[in-house]
């Protein structure tokens, strides 16, 4: 699970570095695969909850 978290952190860092055009393309690719998208939302939601518990 921590390896997945590390990958997501890398992804979120790299997402900040890509242009808006690239980002919209990536989002289209993700939403095309709705199962992957819902899994990503689930993980991001869990990460946000974990961050809230820390503070």
mmCIF file as Biopython writes it, N, C-alpha, C and O atoms, coordinates in Angstrom:
data_model
#
loop_
_atom_site.group_PDB
_atom_site.id
_atom_site.type_symbol
_atom_site.label_atom_id
_atom_site.label_alt_id
_atom_site.label_comp_id
_atom_site.label_asym_id
_atom_site.label_entity_id
_atom_site.label_seq_id
_atom_site.pdbx_PDB_ins_code
_atom_site.Cartn_x
_atom_site.Cartn_y
_atom_site.Cartn_z
_atom_site.occupancy
_atom_site.B_iso_or_equiv
_atom_site.auth_seq_id
_atom_site.auth_asym_id
_atom_site.pdbx_PDB_model_num
ATOM 1   N N  . UNK A ? 1  ? 0.829   -1.205 0.000   1.0 0.0 1  A 1 
ATOM 2   C CA . UNK A ? 1  ? 0.000   0.000  0.000   1.0 0.0 1  A 1 
ATOM 3   C C  . UNK A ? 1  ? 0.865   1.257  0.000   1.0 0.0 1  A 1 
ATOM 4   O O  . UNK A ? 1  ? 0.541   2.236  -0.672  1.0 0.0 1  A 1 
ATOM 5   N N  . UNK A ? 2  ? 1.968   1.230  0.756   1.0 0.0 2  A 1 
ATOM 6   C CA . UNK A ? 2  ? 2.854   2.393  0.800   1.0 0.0 2  A 1 
ATOM 7   C C  . UNK A ? 2  ? 3.550   2.608  -0.549  1.0 0.0 2  A 1 
ATOM 8   O O  . UNK A ? 2  ? 3.843   3.738  -0.938  1.0 0.0 2  A 1 
ATOM 9   N N  . UNK A ? 3  ? 3.808   1.501  -1.249  1.0 0.0 3  A 1 
ATOM 10  C CA . UNK A ? 3  ? 4.399   1.611  -2.585  1.0 0.0 3  A 1 
ATOM 11  C C  . UNK A ? 3  ? 3.419   2.308  -3.536  1.0 0.0 3  A 1 
ATOM 12  O O  . UNK A ? 3  ? 3.814   3.122  -4.370  1.0 0.0 3  A 1 
ATOM 13  N N  . UNK A ? 4  ? 2.139   1.971  -3.389  1.0 0.0 4  A 1 
ATOM 14  C CA . UNK A ? 4  ? 1.102   2.614  -4.198  1.0 0.0 4  A 1 
ATOM 15  C C  . UNK A ? 4  ? 1.008   4.094  -3.856  1.0 0.0 4  A 1 
ATOM 16  O O  . UNK A ? 4  ? 0.848   4.934  -4.742  1.0 0.0 4  A 1 
ATOM 17  N N  . UNK A ? 5  ? 1.107   4.408  -2.580  1.0 0.0 5  A 1 
ATOM 18  C CA . UNK A ? 5  ? 1.085   5.802  -2.136  1.0 0.0 5  A 1 
ATOM 19  C C  . UNK A ? 5  ? 2.251   6.588  -2.705  1.0 0.0 5  A 1 
ATOM 20  O O  . UNK A ? 5  ? 2.104   7.745  -3.100  1.0 0.0 5  A 1 
ATOM 21  N N  . UNK A ? 6  ? 3.419   5.945  -2.743  1.0 0.0 6  A 1 
ATOM 22  C CA . UNK A ? 6  ? 4.609   6.590  -3.304  1.0 0.0 6  A 1 
ATOM 23  C C  . UNK A ? 6  ? 4.427   6.858  -4.793  1.0 0.0 6  A 1 
ATOM 24  O O  . UNK A ? 6  ? 4.803   7.916  -5.297  1.0 0.0 6  A 1 
ATOM 25  N N  . UNK A ? 7  ? 3.844   5.884  -5.489  1.0 0.0 7  A 1 
ATOM 26  C CA . UNK A ? 7  ? 3.562   6.057  -6.914  1.0 0.0 7  A 1 
ATOM 27  C C  . UNK A ? 7  ? 2.585   7.201  -7.147  1.0 0.0 7  A 1 
ATOM 28  O O  . UNK A ? 7  ? 2.767   8.006  -8.060  1.0 0.0 7  A 1 
ATOM 29  N N  . UNK A ? 8  ? 1.545   7.269  -6.315  1.0 0.0 8  A 1 
ATOM 30  C CA . UNK A ? 8  ? 0.551   8.338  -6.438  1.0 0.0 8  A 1 
ATOM 31  C C  . UNK A ? 8  ? 1.171   9.701  -6.171  1.0 0.0 8  A 1 
ATOM 32  O O  . UNK A ? 8  ? 0.822   10.687 -6.820  1.0 0.0 8  A 1 
ATOM 33  N N  . UNK A ? 9  ? 2.097   9.756  -5.209  1.0 0.0 9  A 1 
ATOM 34  C CA . UNK A ? 9  ? 2.797   11.010 -4.922  1.0 0.0 9  A 1 
ATOM 35  C C  . UNK A ? 9  ? 3.612   11.435 -6.124  1.0 0.0 9  A 1 
ATOM 36  O O  . UNK A ? 9  ? 3.612   12.607 -6.499  1.0 0.0 9  A 1 
ATOM 37  N N  . UNK A ? 10 ? 4.310   10.484 -6.730  1.0 0.0 10 A 1 
ATOM 38  C CA . UNK A ? 10 ? 5.069   10.757 -7.945  1.0 0.0 10 A 1 
ATOM 39  C C  . UNK A ? 10 ? 4.159   11.241 -9.062  1.0 0.0 10 A 1 
ATOM 40  O O  . UNK A ? 10 ? 4.488   12.183 -9.782  1.0 0.0 10 A 1 
ATOM 41  N N  . UNK A ? 11 ? 3.007   10.586 -9.199  1.0 0.0 11 A 1 
ATOM 42  C CA . UNK A ? 11 ? 2.032   10.969 -10.223 1.0 0.0 11 A 1 
ATOM 43  C C  . UNK A ? 11 ? 1.533   12.382 -9.982  1.0 0.0 11 A 1 
ATOM 44  O O  . UNK A ? 11 ? 1.456   13.181 -10.915 1.0 0.0 11 A 1 
ATOM 45  N N  . UNK A ? 12 ? 1.192   12.698 -8.737  1.0 0.0 12 A 1 
ATOM 46  C CA . UNK A ? 12 ? 0.660   14.034 -8.441  1.0 0.0 12 A 1 
ATOM 47  C C  . UNK A ? 12 ? 1.717   15.111 -8.654  1.0 0.0 12 A 1 
ATOM 48  O O  . UNK A ? 12 ? 1.395   16.222 -9.074  1.0 0.0 12 A 1 
ATOM 49  N N  . UNK A ? 13 ? 2.985   14.785 -8.366  1.0 0.0 13 A 1 
ATOM 50  C CA . UNK A ? 13 ? 4.077   15.728 -8.624  1.0 0.0 13 A 1 
ATOM 51  C C  . UNK A ? 13 ? 4.247   15.946 -10.131 1.0 0.0 13 A 1 
ATOM 52  O O  . UNK A ? 13 ? 4.384   17.078 -10.594 1.0 0.0 13 A 1 
ATOM 53  N N  . UNK A ? 14 ? 4.235   14.856 -10.877 1.0 0.0 14 A 1 
ATOM 54  C CA . UNK A ? 14 ? 4.397   14.969 -12.323 1.0 0.0 14 A 1 
ATOM 55  C C  . UNK A ? 14 ? 3.195   15.650 -12.971 1.0 0.0 14 A 1 
ATOM 56  O O  . UNK A ? 14 ? 3.340   16.340 -13.981 1.0 0.0 14 A 1 
ATOM 57  N N  . UNK A ? 15 ? 1.996   15.458 -12.388 1.0 0.0 15 A 1 
ATOM 58  C CA . UNK A ? 15 ? 0.793   16.115 -12.898 1.0 0.0 15 A 1 
ATOM 59  C C  . UNK A ? 15 ? 0.924   17.634 -12.781 1.0 0.0 15 A 1 
ATOM 60  O O  . UNK A ? 15 ? 0.470   18.369 -13.658 1.0 0.0 15 A 1 
ATOM 61  N N  . UNK A ? 16 ? 1.543   18.099 -11.700 1.0 0.0 16 A 1 
ATOM 62  C CA . UNK A ? 16 ? 1.731   19.543 -11.515 1.0 0.0 16 A 1 
ATOM 63  C C  . UNK A ? 16 ? 2.664   20.114 -12.578 1.0 0.0 16 A 1 
ATOM 64  O O  . UNK A ? 16 ? 2.584   21.297 -12.909 1.0 0.0 16 A 1 
ATOM 65  N N  . UNK A ? 17 ? 3.548   19.273 -13.112 1.0 0.0 17 A 1 
ATOM 66  C CA . UNK A ? 17 ? 4.531   19.743 -14.086 1.0 0.0 17 A 1 
ATOM 67  C C  . UNK A ? 17 ? 4.047   19.697 -15.531 1.0 0.0 17 A 1 
ATOM 68  O O  . UNK A ? 17 ? 4.654   20.318 -16.403 1.0 0.0 17 A 1 
ATOM 69  N N  . UNK A ? 18 ? 2.971   18.977 -15.794 1.0 0.0 18 A 1 
ATOM 70  C CA . UNK A ? 18 ? 2.468   18.895 -17.167 1.0 0.0 18 A 1 
ATOM 71  C C  . UNK A ? 18 ? 1.573   20.082 -17.479 1.0 0.0 18 A 1 
ATOM 72  O O  . UNK A ? 18 ? 1.008   20.712 -16.584 1.0 0.0 18 A 1 
ATOM 73  N N  . UNK A ? 19 ? 1.458   20.369 -18.762 1.0 0.0 19 A 1 
ATOM 74  C CA . UNK A ? 19 ? 0.611   21.485 -19.184 1.0 0.0 19 A 1 
ATOM 75  C C  . UNK A ? 19 ? -0.868  21.123 -19.063 1.0 0.0 19 A 1 
ATOM 76  O O  . UNK A ? 19 ? -1.222  19.957 -18.894 1.0 0.0 19 A 1 
ATOM 77  N N  . UNK A ? 20 ? -1.712  22.129 -19.151 1.0 0.0 20 A 1 
ATOM 78  C CA . UNK A ? 20 ? -3.146  21.934 -19.033 1.0 0.0 20 A 1 
ATOM 79  C C  . UNK A ? 20 ? -3.686  21.064 -20.165 1.0 0.0 20 A 1 
ATOM 80  O O  . UNK A ? 20 ? -4.593  20.256 -19.967 1.0 0.0 20 A 1 
ATOM 81  N N  . UNK A ? 21 ? -3.115  21.245 -21.352 1.0 0.0 21 A 1 
ATOM 82  C CA . UNK A ? 21 ? -3.529  20.451 -22.507 1.0 0.0 21 A 1 
ATOM 83  C C  . UNK A ? 21 ? -3.234  18.974 -22.272 1.0 0.0 21 A 1 
ATOM 84  O O  . UNK A ? 21 ? -4.075  18.117 -22.545 1.0 0.0 21 A 1 
ATOM 85  N N  . UNK A ? 22 ? -2.042  18.679 -21.767 1.0 0.0 22 A 1 
ATOM 86  C CA . UNK A ? 22 ? -1.663  17.299 -21.464 1.0 0.0 22 A 1 
ATOM 87  C C  . UNK A ? 22 ? -2.552  16.739 -20.357 1.0 0.0 22 A 1 
ATOM 88  O O  . UNK A ? 22 ? -2.970  15.582 -20.403 1.0 0.0 22 A 1 
ATOM 89  N N  . UNK A ? 23 ? -2.833  17.576 -19.369 1.0 0.0 23 A 1 
ATOM 90  C CA . UNK A ? 23 ? -3.636  17.154 -18.230 1.0 0.0 23 A 1 
ATOM 91  C C  . UNK A ? 23 ? -5.047  16.764 -18.671 1.0 0.0 23 A 1 
ATOM 92  O O  . UNK A ? 23 ? -5.586  15.746 -18.234 1.0 0.0 23 A 1 
ATOM 93  N N  . UNK A ? 24 ? -5.638  17.587 -19.543 1.0 0.0 24 A 1 
ATOM 94  C CA . UNK A ? 24 ? -6.990  17.277 -20.030 1.0 0.0 24 A 1 
ATOM 95  C C  . UNK A ? 24 ? -6.992  15.985 -20.846 1.0 0.0 24 A 1 
ATOM 96  O O  . UNK A ? 24 ? -7.951  15.215 -20.793 1.0 0.0 24 A 1 
ATOM 97  N N  . UNK A ? 25 ? -5.910  15.748 -21.604 1.0 0.0 25 A 1 
ATOM 98  C CA . UNK A ? 25 ? -5.785  14.496 -22.358 1.0 0.0 25 A 1 
ATOM 99  C C  . UNK A ? 25 ? -5.706  13.304 -21.407 1.0 0.0 25 A 1 
ATOM 100 O O  . UNK A ? 25 ? -6.363  12.286 -21.619 1.0 0.0 25 A 1 
ATOM 101 N N  . UNK A ? 26 ? -4.892  13.441 -20.354 1.0 0.0 26 A 1 
ATOM 102 C CA . UNK A ? 26 ? -4.748  12.372 -19.367 1.0 0.0 26 A 1 
ATOM 103 C C  . UNK A ? 26 ? -6.092  12.088 -18.690 1.0 0.0 26 A 1 
ATOM 104 O O  . UNK A ? 26 ? -6.461  10.932 -18.487 1.0 0.0 26 A 1 
ATOM 105 N N  . UNK A ? 27 ? -6.816  13.155 -18.345 1.0 0.0 27 A 1 
ATOM 106 C CA . UNK A ? 27 ? -8.126  12.997 -17.698 1.0 0.0 27 A 1 
ATOM 107 C C  . UNK A ? 27 ? -9.097  12.280 -18.625 1.0 0.0 27 A 1 
ATOM 108 O O  . UNK A ? 27 ? -9.868  11.427 -18.185 1.0 0.0 27 A 1 
ATOM 109 N N  . UNK A ? 28 ? -9.058  12.632 -19.924 1.0 0.0 28 A 1 
ATOM 110 C CA . UNK A ? 28 ? -9.923  11.952 -20.903 1.0 0.0 28 A 1 
ATOM 111 C C  . UNK A ? 28 ? -9.591  10.472 -20.972 1.0 0.0 28 A 1 
ATOM 112 O O  . UNK A ? 28 ? -10.489 9.633  -21.036 1.0 0.0 28 A 1 
ATOM 113 N N  . UNK A ? 29 ? -8.303  10.150 -20.957 1.0 0.0 29 A 1 
ATOM 114 C CA . UNK A ? 29 ? -7.873  8.749  -20.997 1.0 0.0 29 A 1 
ATOM 115 C C  . UNK A ? 29 ? -8.350  8.007  -19.755 1.0 0.0 29 A 1 
ATOM 116 O O  . UNK A ? 29 ? -8.788  6.859  -19.835 1.0 0.0 29 A 1 
ATOM 117 N N  . UNK A ? 30 ? -8.260  8.676  -18.600 1.0 0.0 30 A 1 
ATOM 118 C CA . UNK A ? 30 ? -8.673  8.050  -17.336 1.0 0.0 30 A 1 
ATOM 119 C C  . UNK A ? 30 ? -10.186 7.848  -17.311 1.0 0.0 30 A 1 
ATOM 120 O O  . UNK A ? 30 ? -10.661 6.777  -16.935 1.0 0.0 30 A 1 
ATOM 121 N N  . UNK A ? 31 ? -10.944 8.869  -17.708 1.0 0.0 31 A 1 
ATOM 122 C CA . UNK A ? 31 ? -12.396 8.768  -17.657 1.0 0.0 31 A 1 
ATOM 123 C C  . UNK A ? 31 ? -12.914 7.755  -18.665 1.0 0.0 31 A 1 
ATOM 124 O O  . UNK A ? 31 ? -13.983 7.173  -18.482 1.0 0.0 31 A 1 
ATOM 125 N N  . UNK A ? 32 ? -12.147 7.548  -19.731 1.0 0.0 32 A 1 
ATOM 126 C CA . UNK A ? 32 ? -12.517 6.516  -20.704 1.0 0.0 32 A 1 
ATOM 127 C C  . UNK A ? 32 ? -12.507 5.150  -20.022 1.0 0.0 32 A 1 
ATOM 128 O O  . UNK A ? 32 ? -13.341 4.288  -20.298 1.0 0.0 32 A 1 
ATOM 129 N N  . UNK A ? 33 ? -11.542 4.982  -19.131 1.0 0.0 33 A 1 
ATOM 130 C CA . UNK A ? 33 ? -11.491 3.751  -18.340 1.0 0.0 33 A 1 
ATOM 131 C C  . UNK A ? 33 ? -12.084 4.074  -16.969 1.0 0.0 33 A 1 
ATOM 132 O O  . UNK A ? 33 ? -11.357 4.357  -16.016 1.0 0.0 33 A 1 
ATOM 133 N N  . UNK A ? 34 ? -13.411 4.029  -16.887 1.0 0.0 34 A 1 
ATOM 134 C CA . UNK A ? 34 ? -14.121 4.503  -15.692 1.0 0.0 34 A 1 
ATOM 135 C C  . UNK A ? 34 ? -13.792 3.687  -14.443 1.0 0.0 34 A 1 
ATOM 136 O O  . UNK A ? 34 ? -13.848 4.209  -13.329 1.0 0.0 34 A 1 
ATOM 137 N N  . UNK A ? 35 ? -13.451 2.416  -14.619 1.0 0.0 35 A 1 
ATOM 138 C CA . UNK A ? 35 ? -13.087 1.586  -13.473 1.0 0.0 35 A 1 
ATOM 139 C C  . UNK A ? 35 ? -11.803 2.106  -12.833 1.0 0.0 35 A 1 
ATOM 140 O O  . UNK A ? 35 ? -11.702 2.210  -11.611 1.0 0.0 35 A 1 
ATOM 141 N N  . UNK A ? 36 ? -10.820 2.432  -13.682 1.0 0.0 36 A 1 
ATOM 142 C CA . UNK A ? 36 ? -9.568  3.002  -13.197 1.0 0.0 36 A 1 
ATOM 143 C C  . UNK A ? 36 ? -9.821  4.342  -12.515 1.0 0.0 36 A 1 
ATOM 144 O O  . UNK A ? 36 ? -9.224  4.652  -11.483 1.0 0.0 36 A 1 
ATOM 145 N N  . UNK A ? 37 ? -10.726 5.140  -13.114 1.0 0.0 37 A 1 
ATOM 146 C CA . UNK A ? 37 ? -11.051 6.461  -12.582 1.0 0.0 37 A 1 
ATOM 147 C C  . UNK A ? 37 ? -11.669 6.359  -11.191 1.0 0.0 37 A 1 
ATOM 148 O O  . UNK A ? 37 ? -11.283 7.094  -10.282 1.0 0.0 37 A 1 
ATOM 149 N N  . UNK A ? 38 ? -12.623 5.454  -11.023 1.0 0.0 38 A 1 
ATOM 150 C CA . UNK A ? 38 ? -13.274 5.297  -9.721  1.0 0.0 38 A 1 
ATOM 151 C C  . UNK A ? 38 ? -12.295 4.760  -8.682  1.0 0.0 38 A 1 
ATOM 152 O O  . UNK A ? 38 ? -12.369 5.132  -7.511  1.0 0.0 38 A 1 
ATOM 153 N N  . UNK A ? 39 ? -11.378 3.887  -9.103  1.0 0.0 39 A 1 
ATOM 154 C CA . UNK A ? 39 ? -10.349 3.380  -8.198  1.0 0.0 39 A 1 
ATOM 155 C C  . UNK A ? 39 ? -9.423  4.519  -7.760  1.0 0.0 39 A 1 
ATOM 156 O O  . UNK A ? 39 ? -9.037  4.610  -6.595  1.0 0.0 39 A 1 
ATOM 157 N N  . UNK A ? 40 ? -9.076  5.384  -8.717  1.0 0.0 40 A 1 
ATOM 158 C CA . UNK A ? 40 ? -8.217  6.527  -8.419  1.0 0.0 40 A 1 
ATOM 159 C C  . UNK A ? 40 ? -8.892  7.471  -7.431  1.0 0.0 40 A 1 
ATOM 160 O O  . UNK A ? 40 ? -8.266  7.943  -6.482  1.0 0.0 40 A 1 
ATOM 161 N N  . UNK A ? 41 ? -10.189 7.745  -7.665  1.0 0.0 41 A 1 
ATOM 162 C CA . UNK A ? 41 ? -10.951 8.601  -6.750  1.0 0.0 41 A 1 
ATOM 163 C C  . UNK A ? 41 ? -11.008 8.003  -5.352  1.0 0.0 41 A 1 
ATOM 164 O O  . UNK A ? 41 ? -10.892 8.716  -4.356  1.0 0.0 41 A 1 
ATOM 165 N N  . UNK A ? 42 ? -11.186 6.691  -5.288  1.0 0.0 42 A 1 
ATOM 166 C CA . UNK A ? 42 ? -11.247 5.992  -4.015  1.0 0.0 42 A 1 
ATOM 167 C C  . UNK A ? 42 ? -9.937  6.147  -3.252  1.0 0.0 42 A 1 
ATOM 168 O O  . UNK A ? 42 ? -9.934  6.428  -2.053  1.0 0.0 42 A 1 
ATOM 169 N N  . UNK A ? 43 ? -8.821  5.960  -3.962  1.0 0.0 43 A 1 
ATOM 170 C CA . UNK A ? 43 ? -7.494  6.075  -3.347  1.0 0.0 43 A 1 
ATOM 171 C C  . UNK A ? 43 ? -7.230  7.513  -2.908  1.0 0.0 43 A 1 
ATOM 172 O O  . UNK A ? 43 ? -6.721  7.748  -1.812  1.0 0.0 43 A 1 
ATOM 173 N N  . UNK A ? 44 ? -7.578  8.477  -3.770  1.0 0.0 44 A 1 
ATOM 174 C CA . UNK A ? 44 ? -7.380  9.885  -3.419  1.0 0.0 44 A 1 
ATOM 175 C C  . UNK A ? 44 ? -8.221  10.272 -2.208  1.0 0.0 44 A 1 
ATOM 176 O O  . UNK A ? 44 ? -7.764  11.010 -1.335  1.0 0.0 44 A 1 
ATOM 177 N N  . UNK A ? 45 ? -9.457  9.766  -2.161  1.0 0.0 45 A 1 
ATOM 178 C CA . UNK A ? 45 ? -10.326 10.019 -1.020  1.0 0.0 45 A 1 
ATOM 179 C C  . UNK A ? 45 ? -9.749  9.439  0.256   1.0 0.0 45 A 1 
ATOM 180 O O  . UNK A ? 45 ? -9.774  10.081 1.306   1.0 0.0 45 A 1 
ATOM 181 N N  . UNK A ? 46 ? -9.229  8.225  0.167   1.0 0.0 46 A 1 
ATOM 182 C CA . UNK A ? 46 ? -8.617  7.576  1.326   1.0 0.0 46 A 1 
ATOM 183 C C  . UNK A ? 46 ? -7.382  8.342  1.782   1.0 0.0 46 A 1 
ATOM 184 O O  . UNK A ? 46 ? -7.121  8.454  2.980   1.0 0.0 46 A 1 
ATOM 185 N N  . UNK A ? 47 ? -6.624  8.867  0.827   1.0 0.0 47 A 1 
ATOM 186 C CA . UNK A ? 47 ? -5.424  9.643  1.140   1.0 0.0 47 A 1 
ATOM 187 C C  . UNK A ? 47 ? -5.795  10.944 1.850   1.0 0.0 47 A 1 
ATOM 188 O O  . UNK A ? 47 ? -5.125  11.354 2.798   1.0 0.0 47 A 1 
ATOM 189 N N  . UNK A ? 48 ? -6.859  11.586 1.389   1.0 0.0 48 A 1 
ATOM 190 C CA . UNK A ? 48 ? -7.327  12.824 2.015   1.0 0.0 48 A 1 
ATOM 191 C C  . UNK A ? 48 ? -7.792  12.575 3.439   1.0 0.0 48 A 1 
ATOM 192 O O  . UNK A ? 48 ? -7.515  13.374 4.333   1.0 0.0 48 A 1 
ATOM 193 N N  . UNK A ? 49 ? -8.497  11.470 3.656   1.0 0.0 49 A 1 
ATOM 194 C CA . UNK A ? 49 ? -8.966  11.099 4.992   1.0 0.0 49 A 1 
ATOM 195 C C  . UNK A ? 49 ? -7.767  10.845 5.914   1.0 0.0 49 A 1 
ATOM 196 O O  . UNK A ? 49 ? -7.765  11.260 7.073   1.0 0.0 49 A 1 
ATOM 197 N N  . UNK A ? 50 ? -6.763  10.165 5.388   1.0 0.0 50 A 1 
ATOM 198 C CA . UNK A ? 50 ? -5.557  9.876  6.165   1.0 0.0 50 A 1 
ATOM 199 C C  . UNK A ? 50 ? -4.833  11.174 6.531   1.0 0.0 50 A 1 
ATOM 200 O O  . UNK A ? 50 ? -4.335  11.318 7.647   1.0 0.0 50 A 1 
ATOM 201 N N  . UNK A ? 51 ? -4.776  12.112 5.590   1.0 0.0 51 A 1 
ATOM 202 C CA . UNK A ? 51 ? -4.144  13.409 5.857   1.0 0.0 51 A 1 
ATOM 203 C C  . UNK A ? 51 ? -4.907  14.190 6.920   1.0 0.0 51 A 1 
ATOM 204 O O  . UNK A ? 51 ? -4.305  14.859 7.760   1.0 0.0 51 A 1 
ATOM 205 N N  . UNK A ? 52 ? -6.232  14.104 6.881   1.0 0.0 52 A 1 
ATOM 206 C CA . UNK A ? 52 ? -7.062  14.799 7.872   1.0 0.0 52 A 1 
ATOM 207 C C  . UNK A ? 52 ? -6.869  14.228 9.272   1.0 0.0 52 A 1 
ATOM 208 O O  . UNK A ? 52 ? -6.931  14.961 10.259  1.0 0.0 52 A 1 
ATOM 209 N N  . UNK A ? 53 ? -6.637  12.925 9.358   1.0 0.0 53 A 1 
ATOM 210 C CA . UNK A ? 53 ? -6.439  12.286 10.657  1.0 0.0 53 A 1 
ATOM 211 C C  . UNK A ? 53 ? -5.097  12.682 11.273  1.0 0.0 53 A 1 
ATOM 212 O O  . UNK A ? 53 ? -4.960  12.721 12.496  1.0 0.0 53 A 1 
ATOM 213 N N  . UNK A ? 54 ? -4.102  12.976 10.419  1.0 0.0 54 A 1 
ATOM 214 C CA . UNK A ? 54 ? -2.781  13.369 10.908  1.0 0.0 54 A 1 
ATOM 215 C C  . UNK A ? 54 ? -2.834  14.704 11.632  1.0 0.0 54 A 1 
ATOM 216 O O  . UNK A ? 54 ? -2.186  14.876 12.665  1.0 0.0 54 A 1 
ATOM 217 N N  . UNK A ? 55 ? -3.594  15.645 11.104  1.0 0.0 55 A 1 
ATOM 218 C CA . UNK A ? 55 ? -3.624  17.006 11.669  1.0 0.0 55 A 1 
ATOM 219 C C  . UNK A ? 55 ? -4.519  17.105 12.894  1.0 0.0 55 A 1 
ATOM 220 O O  . UNK A ? 55 ? -4.648  18.180 13.480  1.0 0.0 55 A 1 
#
